[in-house]
């Protein structure tokens, strides 16, 4: 016991350990500040494009194909590891043992590129979100500072990456509990005792920093919608089954489409970006401009009951998000999936006229989101924290479990796990060691040459 006490005292007063703590706390603060700054400029870019689509609709239709070519060129030329959501990169980094490949996925340069290129994509009308990229940014910041502070390799591989991702989710959505659960349920699929303190402190500091910049806000406002223990609960299996099917179908198409399109993307990356941009413009034209951007404004109005979305919005938003992701530009699917699910719930509300429509919107949003990401615990906690509605706890849990089970039938492998495989590049095998006993001996230089 005395020896343990002396060891604790040495750790408490060790300058080295305090240096590590200070660098770690600084990283958590930087994650929160980066997430808040990213939210501000991404929102500005999204709103700027929507204003352009209202004042100059034809220019807005030309911008996605032209803009995505530029974003794709910047991505391939300067930030090749920044494409897509960013969550697959963070997951892959947890499994990569070699330092150089892991550092290539999680660097400050990639984090800066993620912010820049996602913002440009939103400014071009792409149906993408900033929440997945914020996970990548948070993991990159924590990992980079861990290398500077000479953190132990195990802490760098697991604790710091998990903590950075959790802090990114917490700061992006203002949902601290969901950030912790996302790190456990999606990124690590396990909970390690040595990482729990790292994750909790990072979420706390990152969340407080983001709140100090953005203010104490609720992502989708607040709603008091509730379901009574009666026929209202019929909406739970309906939303769970339909949302799970659609979410699982979206994930399956995105995963298989990403793999099938790789040869064409390598040969003609800019032609692919232009085609996807044309698709985004087409879906935006068919929806009256509603499918452009994150979908946050549309979902927020539906959740709070101040607006309705056309029935076609669900399918068009799915297609616009799919085209945006397949183009290869940086951008997440969190916010577009929430908007798609909210529109689905709005359509399903007409099936249950006696049930509060806002409650069905929340259930539809949760069901589709769960079907896409297949993390039911994180999904219902995110929805509950974003809407500040605890009265829907039991219906949310039931809907999430149903949607998860149905989605697994359509897409057996979780989307982020499947996409992470493309970043797990195994090093080339070393050539087999030569066996001196089996090698032919060189001829002696003193040996006389053969006769002519």
Secondary structure, 3 states (H helix, E strand, C coil): CHHHHHHHHHHHHCHHHHHHHHHHHHHHHHHHHHHHHHHHHHHHHHHHHHHHHHHCHHHHHHHHHHHHHHHHHHHHHHCCCCCECCHHHHHHHHHCCCHHHHHHHCCHHHHHHHHHHHHHHHHCCCCCECHHHHHHHHHHHHHHHHHHCCCCHHHHHHHHHHHHHHHHHHHHHCCHHHHHHHHHHHHHCCCCHHHHHHHHHHHHHHHHHHHHHHCCCCCCCCCCCCCCCCHHHHHHHHHHHHHHHHHHHHHHHHHHHHHHCHHHHHHCHHHHHHHHHHHHHHHHHHCCCCCCCCCHHHHHHHHCCCCCCCCCHHHHHHHHHHHHHHCCCECECHHHHHHHHHHHHHHHHHHCCCCCHHHHHHHHHHHHHHHHHCCHHHHHHHHHHHHCCCCCHHHHHHHHHHHHHHHHHHCCCCHHHHHHHHHCCCCCCCCCCCCCCCCCCCCCCCCCCCCC
